[in-house]
Amino acid sequence: MPTEEKPYRVYRGGRTKGKVPLERPERARPDPNGRKPREPKIRRPRRRWGWKRRLGVGLLVLLVLATVWGIAGYLSFRNGVEKANARLDKSVPPVLANQNGFLLSKPTTMLLLGRDHENTDQRVGLNNSDSVMILRTDPSRHRLVYLSIPRDLRVPIPGHGEDRINAAFPIGGAALTIRTIQNLTGLEINHVMIVDFRSFKNLIDNVGGIDVNVPAPILSNKFDCPYSASRCARWQGYRFNKGTQHMNGQRALIYSRIRENRLNPADSDITRGLRQQAVIRAVMAKLLGFGTALNLPFNGNSLLNPLTTDLSAWQFIQLGWVLKRAGQKNAVHCRLGGTATSIGGASVLVGNEDNLSVVQMVTGRAAPQPPRPGSGQYGPGCVVGNRQFR
């Protein structure tokens, strides 16, 4: 019987005779417990993220981080503001005029007072307000107006007769100072901020220093010499060149305290007050700026230690936005003034009718005008932008 050749199959090692194997589906082994076997899982291949998805996720993460950072910064800043509110005397809020609406949309008038407890000049009392300035904002017109009031201006102090305006603070605190200025100018004061120059330098260092425009070269008299006794004997005094300068806290404090400029004998307490106010304006601009906001979670609580105010945290934010939108380029700088004289052995300024005209310029009822020719170094008036009083 002929031998029949059987089909063969192929495998890796070659071929072999035998029946052709049929493909059969794999059977799941029966479960000894009698349970039905599960269907095999089919794994889908993973898709790589495209750049759009990566960008979207990255933006979402940044948004979450920015939100957390903002909330932490606001809470820290609000805690510092609440401490600044607690330092305000309880007699102050009743004499302040009500803020009609938000600072973002309505004009507001703020009184800025500067005190320097470390100043040992005999003409300055321990608790006097060295710097007196009014800030008036008008958001609808993007207008900022600063009104400087000389500390030696002789004015009626309610219930205490006539005296220099800086005497109101040691007599009756900020409340009496507000009433005195309201009676003098007719302006309603909505808010108050008191700056303590003793700890002001720490605030300036915390915000990274400030930029101040020095209008003329300065060589001060010898005060608070930082060197040894032998070197102080040869030391000429503090020098400041003309132009915009970046100052740390100590440098800015010295600039604010200079009472005598040996390069310009015409300098007086008026110019000293203007220097202090320039420092305060620079600090406010830096304090309410974007760079400071980034560090609020770390120093927001301690940042306002030199300040005493009635402003809430939300009002601070509104004020910062108003100052940023208005800018300093077209800000109006005004000052009250008068004639220098001596009363009772004290040097004072006696005001005149030009001060009333200046108030009209502050409120926008009259165009800003510089001091009248011949009115002297204490002449009342207003200048715009970076122009200087002459």
Salt bridges, closest charged atoms under 4 A:
ASP31 OD2 - ARG35 NE 3.52
GLU82 OE2 - ARG78 NE 3.95
ASP116 OD2 - ARG257 NE 2.68
GLU118 OE1 - ARG257 NH2 3.09
ASP121 OD1 - ARG123 NE 3.16
ASP121 OD2 - ARG259 NE 3.19
ASP130 OD2 - ARG272 NH2 3.05
ASP138 OD2 - ARG141 NH1 3.79
ASP152 OD1 - ARG151 NH1 3.93
ASP152 OD1 - ARG164 NH1 3.16
GLU162 OE1 - ARG154 NE 3.24
ASP196 OD2 - ARG198 NH2 3.48
ASP211 OD1 - HIS246 ND1 2.83
ASP224 OD2 - ARG257 NH1 3.86
ASP267 OD2 - ARG275 NH1 3.47
ASP269 OD2 - ARG151 NH2 3.07
ASP269 OD1 - ARG259 NH1 3.26
ASP310 OD2 - HIS191 ND1 2.88
ASP354 OD2 - ARG372 NE 2.81
